Amino acid sequence: MKRWLIAILILVLFLGGLIIVIQLSSGGAGRIVQKVTEKAESAVAQWLDKQLRAVAGEHLQPQLDFQQLEYEYPLTVTLLDVELVDGGVSFVKADSLR
């Protein structure tokens, strides 16, 4: 029984390794890295959005508002539909701010 379990485990590890080697040799590594990078950039953009809104809410008068934040690795942040509002009056409006 132990021999069968060991043989199955070795077979599973071998097939997993073979799949990884095939992916890497067929250019799959680039796609894998790209997907991981896209997910990381999305997480960073979400975090930046929350932090920017929190800091602006605490320290800025009038209120900063924007519809969307776009993050480009490594150091570019673009805000879309930006507006500074105080008491319902808009002081500054911009389509984008980089």
N, CA, C and O atoms as CSV, one atom per row, in Angstrom:
chain,resi,resn,atom,element,x,y,z
A,1,MET,N,N,0.821,-1.194,0.000
A,1,MET,CA,C,0.000,0.000,0.000
A,1,MET,C,C,0.870,1.265,0.000
A,1,MET,O,O,0.599,2.218,-0.729
A,2,LYS,N,N,1.936,1.252,0.845
A,2,LYS,CA,C,2.821,2.409,0.906
A,2,LYS,C,C,3.489,2.657,-0.440
A,2,LYS,O,O,3.659,3.802,-0.861
A,3,ARG,N,N,3.863,1.579,-1.105
A,3,ARG,CA,C,4.528,1.720,-2.395
A,3,ARG,C,C,3.604,2.387,-3.414
A,3,ARG,O,O,4.048,3.223,-4.201
A,4,TRP,N,N,2.319,2.020,-3.400
A,4,TRP,CA,C,1.365,2.636,-4.326
A,4,TRP,C,C,1.214,4.127,-4.046
A,4,TRP,O,O,1.174,4.931,-4.976
A,5,LEU,N,N,1.129,4.497,-2.779
A,5,LEU,CA,C,0.997,5.908,-2.407
A,5,LEU,C,C,2.232,6.702,-2.833
A,5,LEU,O,O,2.120,7.810,-3.359
A,6,ILE,N,N,3.398,6.127,-2.601
A,6,ILE,CA,C,4.641,6.794,-2.996
A,6,ILE,C,C,4.706,6.921,-4.510
A,6,ILE,O,O,5.102,7.968,-5.023
A,7,ALA,N,N,4.323,5.870,-5.237
A,7,ALA,CA,C,4.339,5.910,-6.702
A,7,ALA,C,C,3.366,6.974,-7.227
A,7,ALA,O,O,3.696,7.702,-8.164
A,8,ILE,N,N,2.180,7.067,-6.634
A,8,ILE,CA,C,1.193,8.070,-7.059
A,8,ILE,C,C,1.706,9.473,-6.767
A,8,ILE,O,O,1.566,10.371,-7.597
A,9,LEU,N,N,2.295,9.666,-5.600
A,9,LEU,CA,C,2.840,10.967,-5.231
A,9,LEU,C,C,3.954,11.381,-6.196
A,9,LEU,O,O,3.985,12.530,-6.637
A,10,ILE,N,N,4.842,10.491,-6.522
A,10,ILE,CA,C,5.924,10.782,-7.461
A,10,ILE,C,C,5.360,11.113,-8.835
A,10,ILE,O,O,5.842,12.032,-9.497
A,11,LEU,N,N,4.350,10.379,-9.267
A,11,LEU,CA,C,3.723,10.630,-10.557
A,11,LEU,C,C,3.070,12.021,-10.596
A,11,LEU,O,O,3.208,12.748,-11.579
A,12,VAL,N,N,2.365,12.380,-9.529
A,12,VAL,CA,C,1.720,13.697,-9.467
A,12,VAL,C,C,2.762,14.808,-9.493
A,12,VAL,O,O,2.593,15.795,-10.209
A,13,LEU,N,N,3.833,14.662,-8.728
A,13,LEU,CA,C,4.898,15.666,-8.716
A,13,LEU,C,C,5.575,15.772,-10.081
A,13,LEU,O,O,5.882,16.872,-10.541
A,14,PHE,N,N,5.804,14.644,-10.719
A,14,PHE,CA,C,6.426,14.642,-12.035
A,14,PHE,C,C,5.545,15.344,-13.066
A,14,PHE,O,O,6.027,16.166,-13.846
A,15,LEU,N,N,4.237,15.011,-13.066
A,15,LEU,CA,C,3.326,15.639,-14.020
A,15,LEU,C,C,3.192,17.141,-13.761
A,15,LEU,O,O,3.134,17.925,-14.709
A,16,GLY,N,N,3.141,17.546,-12.502
A,16,GLY,CA,C,3.088,18.973,-12.175
A,16,GLY,C,C,4.324,19.693,-12.667
A,16,GLY,O,O,4.226,20.773,-13.251
A,17,GLY,N,N,5.481,19.109,-12.439
A,17,GLY,CA,C,6.729,19.701,-12.915
A,17,GLY,C,C,6.780,19.758,-14.428
A,17,GLY,O,O,7.264,20.736,-14.997
A,18,LEU,N,N,6.290,18.730,-15.079
A,18,LEU,CA,C,6.261,18.691,-16.538
A,18,LEU,C,C,5.369,19.794,-17.094
A,18,LEU,O,O,5.727,20.446,-18.074
A,19,ILE,N,N,4.230,20.003,-16.485
A,19,ILE,CA,C,3.318,21.070,-16.922
A,19,ILE,C,C,3.995,22.431,-16.776
A,19,ILE,O,O,3.891,23.273,-17.668
A,20,ILE,N,N,4.677,22.648,-15.674
A,20,ILE,CA,C,5.372,23.925,-15.458
A,20,ILE,C,C,6.458,24.124,-16.507
A,20,ILE,O,O,6.588,25.216,-17.059
A,21,VAL,N,N,7.235,23.090,-16.788
A,21,VAL,CA,C,8.301,23.192,-17.795
A,21,VAL,C,C,7.715,23.501,-19.169
A,21,VAL,O,O,8.268,24.316,-19.908
A,22,ILE,N,N,6.615,22.866,-19.515
A,22,ILE,CA,C,5.974,23.115,-20.812
A,22,ILE,C,C,5.486,24.558,-20.883
A,22,ILE,O,O,5.668,25.223,-21.903
A,23,GLN,N,N,4.870,25.045,-19.815
A,23,GLN,CA,C,4.385,26.432,-19.779
A,23,GLN,C,C,5.549,27.414,-19.954
A,23,GLN,O,O,5.457,28.370,-20.725
A,24,LEU,N,N,6.627,27.169,-19.240
A,24,LEU,CA,C,7.767,28.078,-19.306
A,24,LEU,C,C,8.431,28.054,-20.680
A,24,LEU,O,O,8.833,29.097,-21.196
A,25,SER,N,N,8.544,26.874,-21.267
A,25,SER,CA,C,9.226,26.770,-22.556
A,25,SER,C,C,8.371,27.275,-23.715
A,25,SER,O,O,8.908,27.621,-24.766
A,26,SER,N,N,7.060,27.322,-23.544
A,26,SER,CA,C,6.191,27.763,-24.641
A,26,SER,C,C,5.801,29.230,-24.515
A,26,SER,O,O,4.842,29.673,-25.147
A,27,GLY,N,N,6.529,29.978,-23.713
A,27,GLY,CA,C,6.218,31.390,-23.568
A,27,GLY,C,C,5.164,31.651,-22.519
A,27,GLY,O,O,4.742,32.793,-22.343
A,28,GLY,N,N,4.737,30.640,-21.831
A,28,GLY,CA,C,3.721,30.795,-20.798
A,28,GLY,C,C,4.213,31.603,-19.619
A,28,GLY,O,O,3.415,32.187,-18.885
A,29,ALA,N,N,5.521,31.643,-19.431
A,29,ALA,CA,C,6.072,32.399,-18.308
A,29,ALA,C,C,5.731,33.869,-18.434
A,29,ALA,O,O,5.408,34.521,-17.441
A,30,GLY,N,N,5.798,34.395,-19.644
A,30,GLY,CA,C,5.459,35.797,-19.859
A,30,GLY,C,C,4.016,36.083,-19.512
A,30,GLY,O,O,3.707,37.105,-18.900
A,31,ARG,N,N,3.127,35.176,-19.905
A,31,ARG,CA,C,1.706,35.357,-19.582
A,31,ARG,C,C,1.464,35.245,-18.087
A,31,ARG,O,O,0.668,36.000,-17.529
A,32,ILE,N,N,2.139,34.315,-17.438
A,32,ILE,CA,C,1.984,34.140,-15.994
A,32,ILE,C,C,2.465,35.392,-15.276
A,32,ILE,O,O,1.772,35.909,-14.400
A,33,VAL,N,N,3.635,35.879,-15.635
A,33,VAL,CA,C,4.175,37.090,-15.007
A,33,VAL,C,C,3.266,38.276,-15.279
A,33,VAL,O,O,3.045,39.098,-14.391
A,34,GLN,N,N,2.734,38.379,-16.493
A,34,GLN,CA,C,1.849,39.488,-16.844
A,34,GLN,C,C,0.586,39.461,-15.986
A,34,GLN,O,O,0.159,40.505,-15.495
A,35,LYS,N,N,-0.014,38.297,-15.798
A,35,LYS,CA,C,-1.224,38.198,-14.983
A,35,LYS,C,C,-0.936,38.566,-13.529
A,35,LYS,O,O,-1.719,39.281,-12.903
A,36,VAL,N,N,0.174,38.086,-12.995
A,36,VAL,CA,C,0.546,38.413,-11.623
A,36,VAL,C,C,0.795,39.904,-11.487
A,36,VAL,O,O,0.375,40.516,-10.505
A,37,THR,N,N,1.477,40.498,-12.466
A,37,THR,CA,C,1.766,41.927,-12.442
A,37,THR,C,C,0.477,42.746,-12.510
A,37,THR,O,O,0.327,43.728,-11.784
A,38,GLU,N,N,-0.455,42.344,-13.384
A,38,GLU,CA,C,-1.727,43.064,-13.497
A,38,GLU,C,C,-2.495,43.028,-12.182
A,38,GLU,O,O,-3.056,44.041,-11.763
A,39,LYS,N,N,-2.523,41.872,-11.532
A,39,LYS,CA,C,-3.233,41.767,-10.255
A,39,LYS,C,C,-2.557,42.622,-9.189
A,39,LYS,O,O,-3.235,43.260,-8.384
A,40,ALA,N,N,-1.235,42.639,-9.179
A,40,ALA,CA,C,-0.504,43.449,-8.202
A,40,ALA,C,C,-0.757,44.930,-8.442
A,40,ALA,O,O,-0.964,45.682,-7.490
A,41,GLU,N,N,-0.745,45.365,-9.717
A,41,GLU,CA,C,-0.997,46.766,-10.031
A,41,GLU,C,C,-2.412,47.161,-9.620
A,41,GLU,O,O,-2.629,48.268,-9.128
A,42,SER,N,N,-3.372,46.266,-9.819
A,42,SER,CA,C,-4.751,46.546,-9.424
A,42,SER,C,C,-4.862,46.700,-7.906
A,42,SER,O,O,-5.560,47.589,-7.418
A,43,ALA,N,N,-4.180,45.844,-7.173
A,43,ALA,CA,C,-4.197,45.937,-5.709
A,43,ALA,C,C,-3.534,47.226,-5.237
A,43,ALA,O,O,-4.019,47.872,-4.307
A,44,VAL,N,N,-2.429,47.602,-5.871
A,44,VAL,CA,C,-1.739,48.845,-5.515
A,44,VAL,C,C,-2.642,50.039,-5.822
A,44,VAL,O,O,-2.718,50.973,-5.024
A,45,ALA,N,N,-3.326,50.020,-6.968
A,45,ALA,CA,C,-4.221,51.114,-7.341
A,45,ALA,C,C,-5.361,51.248,-6.334
A,45,ALA,O,O,-5.726,52.364,-5.963
A,46,GLN,N,N,-5.922,50.138,-5.893
A,46,GLN,CA,C,-7.001,50.185,-4.897
A,46,GLN,C,C,-6.491,50.766,-3.581
A,46,GLN,O,O,-7.168,51.580,-2.954
A,47,TRP,N,N,-5.315,50.353,-3.171
A,47,TRP,CA,C,-4.735,50.861,-1.932
A,47,TRP,C,C,-4.446,52.356,-2.049
A,47,TRP,O,O,-4.738,53.116,-1.126
A,48,LEU,N,N,-3.873,52.784,-3.183
A,48,LEU,CA,C,-3.590,54.201,-3.401
A,48,LEU,C,C,-4.871,55.027,-3.372
A,48,LEU,O,O,-4.896,56.111,-2.790
A,49,ASP,N,N,-5.926,54.526,-3.993
A,49,ASP,CA,C,-7.209,55.217,-4.011
A,49,ASP,C,C,-7.698,55.466,-2.581
A,49,ASP,O,O,-8.078,56.587,-2.242
A,50,LYS,N,N,-7.690,54.440,-1.756
A,50,LYS,CA,C,-8.139,54.572,-0.366
A,50,LYS,C,C,-7.270,55.545,0.423
A,50,LYS,O,O,-7.783,56.376,1.171
A,51,GLN,N,N,-5.962,55.439,0.254
A,51,GLN,CA,C,-5.051,56.298,1.005
A,51,GLN,C,C,-5.197,57.758,0.596
A,51,GLN,O,O,-5.231,58.644,1.450
A,52,LEU,N,N,-5.284,58.012,-0.712
A,52,LEU,CA,C,-5.409,59.380,-1.205
A,52,LEU,C,C,-6.704,60.025,-0.724
A,52,LEU,O,O,-6.707,61.184,-0.309
A,53,ARG,N,N,-7.797,59.281,-0.779
A,53,ARG,CA,C,-9.080,59.810,-0.300
A,53,ARG,C,C,-9.035,60.078,1.208
A,53,ARG,O,O,-9.581,61.080,1.671
A,54,ALA,N,N,-8.402,59.208,1.963
A,54,ALA,CA,C,-8.316,59.390,3.414
A,54,ALA,C,C,-7.478,60.620,3.775
A,54,ALA,O,O,-7.886,61.428,4.609
A,55,VAL,N,N,-6.318,60.760,3.153
A,55,VAL,CA,C,-5.439,61.899,3.447
A,55,VAL,C,C,-6.104,63.204,3.014
A,55,VAL,O,O,-6.072,64.190,3.750
A,56,ALA,N,N,-6.703,63.215,1.831
A,56,ALA,CA,C,-7.377,64.421,1.346
A,56,ALA,C,C,-8.545,64.780,2.260
A,56,ALA,O,O,-8.758,65.958,2.547
A,57,GLY,N,N,-9.293,63.803,2.716
A,57,GLY,CA,C,-10.419,64.054,3.605
A,57,GLY,C,C,-9.993,64.629,4.947
A,57,GLY,O,O,-10.713,65.437,5.534
A,58,GLU,N,N,-8.846,64.225,5.430
A,58,GLU,CA,C,-8.341,64.700,6.723
A,58,GLU,C,C,-7.722,66.084,6.642
A,58,GLU,O,O,-7.905,66.894,7.551
A,59,HIS,N,N,-6.991,66.372,5.567
A,59,HIS,CA,C,-6.131,67.555,5.552
A,59,HIS,C,C,-6.472,68.614,4.502
A,59,HIS,O,O,-5.875,69.690,4.514
A,60,LEU,N,N,-7.398,68.345,3.612
A,60,LEU,CA,C,-7.638,69.268,2.504
A,60,LEU,C,C,-9.023,69.889,2.627
A,60,LEU,O,O,-10.021,69.199,2.833
A,61,GLN,N,N,-9.054,71.202,2.494
A,61,GLN,CA,C,-10.320,71.914,2.434
A,61,GLN,C,C,-10.243,72.814,1.225
A,61,GLN,O,O,-9.372,73.682,1.271
A,62,PRO,N,N,-10.965,72.759,0.209
A,62,PRO,CA,C,-12.200,72.016,0.004
A,62,PRO,C,C,-11.975,70.506,-0.217
A,62,PRO,O,O,-10.837,70.037,-0.246
A,63,GLN,N,N,-13.058,69.775,-0.368
A,63,GLN,CA,C,-13.051,68.320,-0.495
A,63,GLN,C,C,-12.568,67.893,-1.878
A,63,GLN,O,O,-13.038,68.413,-2.889
A,64,LEU,N,N,-11.635,66.952,-1.925
A,64,LEU,CA,C,-11.155,66.378,-3.186
A,64,LEU,C,C,-12.059,65.216,-3.565
A,64,LEU,O,O,-12.357,64.353,-2.740
A,65,ASP,N,N,-12.493,65.203,-4.822
A,65,ASP,CA,C,-13.318,64.107,-5.319
A,65,ASP,C,C,-12.807,63.706,-6.699
A,65,ASP,O,O,-12.432,64.561,-7.501
A,66,PHE,N,N,-12.795,62.416,-6.970
A,66,PHE,CA,C,-12.424,61.918,-8.291
A,66,PHE,C,C,-13.172,60.628,-8.542
A,66,PHE,O,O,-13.510,59.903,-7.607
A,67,GLN,N,N,-13.431,60.342,-9.814
A,67,GLN,CA,C,-14.216,59.166,-10.177
A,67,GLN,C,C,-13.378,57.893,-10.268
A,67,GLN,O,O,-13.853,56.803,-9.947
A,68,GLN,N,N,-12.126,58.039,-10.710
A,68,GLN,CA,C,-11.309,56.847,-10.936
A,68,GLN,C,C,-9.845,57.174,-10.761
A,68,GLN,O,O,-9.395,58.275,-11.080
A,69,LEU,N,N,-9.107,56.206,-10.250
A,69,LEU,CA,C,-7.660,56.310,-10.119
A,69,LEU,C,C,-7.039,55.242,-11.003
A,69,LEU,O,O,-7.412,54.072,-10.923
A,70,GLU,N,N,-6.090,55.641,-11.849
A,70,GLU,CA,C,-5.355,54.687,-12.684
A,70,GLU,C,C,-3.902,54.683,-12.231
A,70,GLU,O,O,-3.287,55.741,-12.096
A,71,TYR,N,N,-3.355,53.499,-11.997
A,71,TYR,CA,C,-1.969,53.345,-11.555
A,71,TYR,C,C,-1.174,52.663,-12.646
A,71,TYR,O,O,-1.578,51.623,-13.165
A,72,GLU,N,N,-0.026,53.259,-12.996
A,72,GLU,CA,C,0.900,52.655,-13.949
A,72,GLU,C,C,2.229,52.435,-13.238
A,72,GLU,O,O,2.839,53.376,-12.731
A,73,TYR,N,N,2.664,51.193,-13.210
A,73,TYR,CA,C,3.915,50.846,-12.562
A,73,TYR,C,C,5.059,51.588,-13.231
A,73,TYR,O,O,5.065,51.651,-14.461
A,74,PRO,N,N,6.010,52.146,-12.535
A,74,PRO,CA,C,6.199,52.095,-11.094
A,74,PRO,C,C,5.719,53.349,-10.347
A,74,PRO,O,O,5.398,53.252,-9.163
A,75,LEU,N,N,5.661,54.512,-10.992
A,75,LEU,CA,C,5.433,55.740,-10.223
A,75,LEU,C,C,4.406,56.691,-10.829
A,75,LEU,O,O,4.506,57.896,-10.596
A,76,THR,N,N,3.431,56.217,-11.589
A,76,THR,CA,C,2.486,57.124,-12.224
A,76,THR,C,C,1.072,56.859,-11.720
A,76,THR,O,O,0.573,55.736,-11.790
A,77,VAL,N,N,0.436,57.907,-11.213
A,77,VAL,CA,C,-0.952,57.843,-10.773
A,77,VAL,C,C,-1.715,58.923,-11.534
A,77,VAL,O,O,-1.286,60.076,-11.571
A,78,THR,N,N,-2.837,58.559,-12.136
A,78,THR,CA,C,-3.691,59.501,-12.848
A,78,THR,C,C,-5.079,59.462,-12.231
A,78,THR,O,O,-5.678,58.396,-12.086
A,79,LEU,N,N,-5.585,60.644,-11.866
A,79,LEU,CA,C,-6.947,60.760,-11.361
A,79,LEU,C,C,-7.831,61.237,-12.499
A,79,LEU,O,O,-7.452,62.144,-13.239
A,80,LEU,N,N,-9.016,60.633,-12.648
A,80,LEU,CA,C,-9.951,61.005,-13.704
A,80,LEU,C,C,-11.167,61.699,-13.104
A,80,LEU,O,O,-11.625,61.339,-12.019
A,81,ASP,N,N,-11.684,62.697,-13.816
A,81,ASP,CA,C,-12.838,63.491,-13.380
A,81,ASP,C,C,-12.611,64.038,-11.971
A,81,ASP,O,O,-13.333,63.698,-11.033
A,82,VAL,N,N,-11.609,64.880,-11.844
A,82,VAL,CA,C,-11.189,65.435,-10.554
A,82,VAL,C,C,-11.965,66.721,-10.280
A,82,VAL,O,O,-12.228,67.514,-11.185
A,83,GLU,N,N,-12.330,66.908,-8.996
A,83,GLU,CA,C,-13.076,68.107,-8.625
A,83,GLU,C,C,-12.754,68.477,-7.183
A,83,GLU,O,O,-12.662,67.609,-6.316
A,84,LEU,N,N,-12.584,69.770,-6.937
A,84,LEU,CA,C,-12.457,70.305,-5.577
A,84,LEU,C,C,-13.759,71.038,-5.263
A,84,LEU,O,O,-14.126,71.988,-5.953
A,85,VAL,N,N,-14.456,70.588,-4.212
A,85,VAL,CA,C,-15.772,71.117,-3.882
A,85,VAL,C,C,-15.794,71.529,-2.414
A,85,VAL,O,O,-15.274,70.826,-1.548
A,86,ASP,N,N,-16.413,72.695,-2.150
A,86,ASP,CA,C,-16.610,73.145,-0.771
A,86,ASP,C,C,-18.016,73.726,-0.655
A,86,ASP,O,O,-18.363,74.682,-1.348
A,87,GLY,N,N,-18.811,73.143,0.219
A,87,GLY,CA,C,-20.168,73.621,0.414
A,87,GLY,C,C,-21.018,73.526,-0.833
A,87,GLY,O,O,-21.874,74.381,-1.060
A,88,GLY,N,N,-20.806,72.519,-1.638
A,88,GLY,CA,C,-21.578,72.336,-2.859
A,88,GLY,C,C,-21.103,73.184,-4.032
A,88,GLY,O,O,-21.656,73.088,-5.127
A,89,VAL,N,N,-20.079,74.017,-3.814
A,89,VAL,CA,C,-19.546,74.873,-4.879
A,89,VAL,C,C,-18.256,74.248,-5.413
A,89,VAL,O,O,-17.341,73.943,-4.648
A,90,SER,N,N,-18.193,74.061,-6.739
A,90,SER,CA,C,-17.012,73.475,-7.369
A,90,SER,C,C,-15.983,74.567,-7.664
A,90,SER,O,O,-16.275,75.531,-8.371
A,91,PHE,N,N,-14.776,74.405,-7.115
A,91,PHE,CA,C,-13.710,75.380,-7.319
A,91,PHE,C,C,-12.804,75.005,-8.481
A,91,PHE,O,O,-12.391,75.863,-9.261
A,92,VAL,N,N,-12.507,73.752,-8.587
A,92,VAL,CA,C,-11.611,73.271,-9.644
A,92,VAL,C,C,-12.206,71.997,-10.217
A,92,VAL,O,O,-12.657,71.126,-9.473
A,93,LYS,N,N,-12.208,71.888,-11.547
A,93,LYS,CA,C,-12.632,70.678,-12.227
A,93,LYS,C,C,-11.599,70.347,-13.288
A,93,LYS,O,O,-11.102,71.236,-13.979
A,94,ALA,N,N,-11.279,69.077,-13.416
A,94,ALA,CA,C,-10.338,68.642,-14.457
A,94,ALA,C,C,-10.735,67.253,-14.933
A,94,ALA,O,O,-11.198,66.424,-14.151
A,95,ASP,N,N,-10.548,67.011,-16.224
A,95,ASP,CA,C,-10.832,65.682,-16.768
A,95,ASP,C,C,-9.860,64.653,-16.216
A,95,ASP,O,O,-10.236,63.521,-15.912
A,96,SER,N,N,-8.589,65.070,-16.091
A,96,SER,CA,C,-7.593,64.174,-15.526
A,96,SER,C,C,-6.504,64.977,-14.842
A,96,SER,O,O,-6.251,66.134,-15.178
A,97,LEU,N,N,-5.878,64.349,-13.894
A,97,LEU,CA,C,-4.780,64.961,-13.137
A,97,LEU,C,C,-3.742,63.886,-12.928
A,97,LEU,O,O,-4.039,62.826,-12.377
A,98,ARG,N,N,-2.516,64.153,-13.367
A,98,ARG,CA,C,-1.457,63.146,-13.285
A,98,ARG,C,C,-0.422,63.560,-12.280
A,98,ARG,O,O,0.554,62.840,-12.067
